[in-house]
Amino acid sequence: MKVIRSFEEMILELFEKNELSGTTHTCIGQEAVAVAAMSDLQEGDIVFSNHRCHGHYLAYGGTVEGLLAEIMTREGGLCGGRGGSQHIHYKRFFSNGIQGGIVPNATGMAWAEKIKGTDNIGIVFIGDGTLGQGIVYETMNMAALLEIPILYVVENNQYAMTTKVCDGVSGDIVKRPQAFGITTYYSASKDVEELRHLFFNAKKEVRSEKKPICVVVDTYRLAAHSKGEDTRDPNEIQMKRLQDPLMLLE
């Protein structure tokens, strides 16, 4: 968690110095989810992340040097400096910035593992903003019908760019995957140990039952959506800093 936090802070500093091109989306404040979800993986497990992928990648076991070189568009980067912050590939870890688009990719690869008879599972990270994409629900429907071993992780950080979740997502997020018969677990904890226990059991269930599971976690990003200005209420952010997962861990 400390490595992820330090990396993200370094990236923002490099942007301030105009030493990087393109954009980036840091996960400052969301490190506990990344570390908990990526713990106890098997080598053949498949992970798909989104535009806010640095923490997931580093917790997966990727190198700081490879990711930094990729973001700096250098040839030594994970994808030769061509993918940048949002499009990286390392072993069986993939990321893409298209909201919702990674869900069928991850589910399809998890289905392939089931067809091949392996014990590998898929994990895909989405956010509250992704729940406005129809392809997410089409894929969940297929995953439930075909009993595909995939774990859907919904990181609800309360905002889709600048849109509050209450203004963009109707009803109860937990009930959405449940409507397809997908067992769904919910947590608002910022404690990495509690979250690791939750994810350990969820992954174990996916692997043993060979069926989709969803975990919804309420989290909060303490930095701006990307490298631009933050339009949220400063008082709200300050209050959320009291629940900083690194402070709780300390």
N, C-alpha and C positions, 0 to 999 in steps of 0.2 A: 504493500500500500504506500509506503514511503517512497519507493522507487518511482511508482506511477505519479504520485503527487509532484515529486521533484522534476520528473521528465516534463510534465504538463506545464509547470511553472517556467521551465527553461524554454519551452516552445513559445510561450507567450512573450518572454523576454526577447527572443530572437526576432519575433514579428515586430515588436516595438522598435528594434534596431534596424528594421527593413532588410534583414538578412535571409528571409524566406519569401517564397512566392506562393500564390494560390491562397487557399483558406485552410482553416483547421478548426476542430471542435474538441475542446478539452473535456475531460470527465472529472474535473476537480469537484470533490464532494461525493462522487459515486464509486470511489475505489473499492469499498467493501463488497459491493455487488460483484464486481469483476473478479476479485480474489476468491470470493466464496464460490462463485459459479464455475470457475476454472480449476478449482481444486479437485483432486481425485479423478482426473481424466485418464482414460486409456489411450495408448498411443494412436490407435486407429480411429478415435472419435473425431467427428467433423464439427467444426465451429464456424458459424457465419456471424459476422458483426456488421455494424452499420457505419455511418459517418463519424460517430463518436466512439472510435474503435481502439484508441491507444491503450487504455487500461486493460481491455479484454486481451489484446495481443500480448502485452507485457506479462499479464498474469498467466497466459497460456504457456509462456516460456520463451517468447521471442526475445531477440537481443535489442538492447537500446541502440547500439551502433547501427544495426541494419535499418531500424525504423527512422532514426534521425537522418541517415543518408538518403533514405527514400523521400522524406519530407523536404530535404534540401535539394532534391532532384539530381542526386549524384549517381554515377554508374554503380557504385558499391551498395546502393539501396536494395531493398527486398525485391523490387521489380525493375531494377536498373534505373531508378529515378523517374520512371514514366507514370507511375500510379499516384504518387503523392500521398497525402494524408488519408484519403478516403478509400483508396483501392489498393489493398495490400494482400500479399499471399505468402504464407510461411507454413511449410509442411501441410497440415490439413486445416489450416486457419485461413479464412477468406474474409474480405470486407468489401462493401460496396455502398455508395452513398444514395442509391435509389431507394426511396422509402417503400417498404413492402416487397420490393423485388427480390430480396434475398430469401424471403420465406419459402417460395416454391423451390428455389435452388437447394436450400438446405434440406427441405423435406424430401425432395427427389433423391438426393444423395443418401439420406438415411434409409429411404425405401430400397435403394440399390444394395445397401449393406444387409438389409433383411433378406432380400432375394438371394444374395450370395451366402447367407447362413452365418454371417459373422456375429460377434457380440458387440459390435460398435454401434454407437448412437450418434444422433445429430443434436446440435444445440444451436439455436438462433436467437439473437438479441434484437428485440424491437422496442419501440417506445410508445408513449401514449399518442403521439402524433401519427404514428403508423397505422393506428386503428381506424383511420379514415380511408384506407385503401381496400378495395373490394377483393383484391387477389389474396389478401391475408385470410379472409373468411372462406374463400374458395379452397384454399390450401388446407386450412384446418378441417374443413368438411371431408376432404379426401383422406387426410391423415387419420381421422377418426374411423372412416369407413374401411380403410385398408390396414388399420392398426400399424401405423408406421412408428418406429422407435425414435421419436424426436422430442426434445425439450424446448418449449417456447418460453423465453424469458422476456417479460414485459417490464422494462425499467420506466416506471412512471415518475419522471422528474418534474411533473406539474406544469411543464410548458412545452409546447411545440413551437420552437423558435420564440415568438413573443405571445402566442395565444395560450391563455390559461386552459388547463384541462377541462375546467367546468364550462368553458365556452366552446370547446371543440369536441368533447366526447360526452354523449348522452348516456344516462343510465349508469349501471355498475360495470366497471371493466372486468371484474372477476366473472361476471355472469356471461360474458361474451363467449369465451372458449367453452364454458360449461354448457352452453346451448347446443354444442356439437357432441356432447357427452364426454368431453375431455376433462379429466380430473384436474382441478386448478387449486393451487395453494397461494395464500396471500401473506405478506409480511410488510410491516412498516418499520422494522428494526433497522438501525444503523450500525448494529454490533456485528462485526465480521464473524465472530464465533457462532452466534445464533444463525446467521445467514448460511454459514458453511454447513451447519447441521441440516438446515432446511434443504439446501441444494444436494447434499450428499444423499439424503433419502429420496429426493425427486429423481436424481439420476439413477439410483439403484432401482427404482420402480420402473422407469423407462426401459432399463436394460433387462430386467427380469420378466416384466409383463409384455415387452415388445409392443408398446402402445404409446401414443402421445400424452404428454403431461405438460401443464402450463404452470409457471410460477410468476406471480405478479408482485413486484416489490415497489413500494413507495420510496423514492429517493429524492435527491435535490442536487442540482448542479450549482456550485458556488461561484462559478465564473460565467461570463456571457455565453450566449448561444455559440458564437464563433469568436473571431478576433475583433468584432465590432463593438459598438456601445451596448450597454446593458440597460434596457428600458424598464426593468422591474423596480419595485419600491425598495430603496436601500435599507429601510427598516426591516422589511421582510427578509432580505438576504442576511442582515446582521443577526436576526433571531435564529435563522437556520444554521448559522455558524456555531451556535451553541450545541448543535447535533452533529458537528463535523465527525465523521467516522474515525479519523485519525486521533482526534481528541478523546473520543470514547475509548479507543484502544489503549491510548497512553494511560 
